[in-house]
Amino acid sequence: MSELVEIRWHGRGGQGTVTAAKVLADACLSGGRYVQAFPEYGPERAGAPLRAYNRVSSKELRLHCPVLKPQVISVVDATLLDAIDVTEGATEDAIFIVNTSKKPEELRAKLKATPKQKVFTVDATTIAIDCIGRALPNSPMLGAVIKATGLVSLEHLLEDVKKSFGKKFSQKIIDGNLEAVRRGYEEVKEG
Amino acid sequence: MPKPVAVTGNEAVANALRQVNPDVCAAYPITPQTDMMQRFASFVSNGQVDTEIILVESEHSAMSACIGAAAAGGRVITATSSQGLALMWEMLFIAAGDSLPIIMPVVNRALSAPLNIHGDHSDAMGARDSGWIQLWSENAQEAYDNTIQAFRIGEHPEIRLPVMINMDGFIISHSIETMEYLEDEVVKSFVGEYQDAYPLLDLKKPKSYGPLILPDLYHEYKRLQHEIMGRVKNVVLNVAEEFEKISGRKYGLFETYRLEDAEVALVILGSAAGTAKDVVDAVRDKGIKAGLLKPRLFRPFPYEEVAQALEHLKAVCVMDRADSFGGYGPVFLEVSSALYQNGKGPALINKIYGLGGRDFLPEHAEAVFNELNEIASGGSIKTIKEYIGVRQ
């Protein structure tokens, strides 16, 4: 990936999207990289559409504004595809990662992705229900995002999830999330 | 060795306060400051600091409690935003007038009405005449570094004044960025033990704070405040020099970016200065000789130094994230005064941007540089003060 990677997350309030962006930033610190993670703050309601952003760069990050031309777009809730234009500003070689049980080919058509753009899908909600018992798709989405982008290794991300979740949650929830990250990483499909 | 961490501005400043371990903290929660004081309160409950927290029912009481504790001889902190700072209004002048070095991070936020919780500079700009020293920060690292240096500046025996450390609400307070902490012990030894020269609680040497002073001496008292403010610049520079030795990071009265050989420049405070630096690089690649000046010490304002840094330019735009309705923007007023006294300087325009959290985008800065370039090439100034980034 290039010197500066800009990521836009699309989710709904309560799905852990902002947490996912924060964990990703922390994991990307390795190798002396500079990181940013920030949500778009609005009226914070469960279920309302929200955006969050990451920047990862080998150079010091000075920009303090939303990501307008994302190279990576992570859609945590596929119902947003009918509500907003998730492709807005996407670079010509953008990578889309969508939480859906549908095949990547179907999503490619729906997103009207160009041949240079990559489309990945992962059934993150089902994985989350299997591993955590709740429809919290953020952990499997993290696994899928790092597989699709190669930003950090799976081992590194798992370490970081352990660290971030370890402060707040029980061992059972941590183990469930680690398994969810791993499955997201393994089950994401490109098409 | 310190290693980089990814934290929010609020977390960074809360940790600076933990490392300093002040005696007393009286604060009232307000967005976007809440999360900083909540973190600090956990440090208190977890026994990581010895600070006594005073529960209060408003910011007016928070500042009143800080004034009492500081007069008693304690090292005292609080933090606030927006309406909270506005509610402290009368007590701000008392803290400064009584020469009490209270340290207060201000997480800058818009003022009501209409109600808005997002970042702009209206709160702190409204308090610029209160007698407080004001430091401004671009990012989490600077907010952290400024907070640590603020103790040394405010508590300096020749100064003894309260200090506000400003950082942009949400944009910095709630965004995660890469920064580095200093070791706890390094910070502790840098700020040292605080010894108040005139503690109220020293019962052997009784003294009085905040007495009635009538026309016979009030004027002289205020003249003294003016004089003390005049000493601040040097102390800020000396503290910065010492801070560089422990951190490797350089601070001054302001920062310049590619200004030396520039023809046009922005003067811009806070987080937007970072975005604008990227644009300076981008427009330089297109042939515009652009530069930037980012004020750090806004009160007292370093008039002579700012004028000297800008005098060689052809056109400058002063960017304000606050408005003085019926007047020019507050930073513009200062830069304008500095250049008038200097006798020579660039053509000057004023843009109001980013109120109530409106995004400041690279395209906004680029449009301003294009306008400055036209003025520098002999074009006339169309409007002195103008809002940018306005939805039509």
Interface residues (C-beta under 8 A of the other chain):
Chain A: K22 A25 D26 L29 G32 R33 Y34 V35 Q36 A37 F38 P39 Y41 L61 R62 L63 H64 C65 P66 L68
Chain B: P4 V5 A6 I117 H118 N139 D168 F170 I171 I172 H174 S175 I176 E177 T178 S271 A272 G274 T275 K277 D278 G357 D359 F360 L361 P362
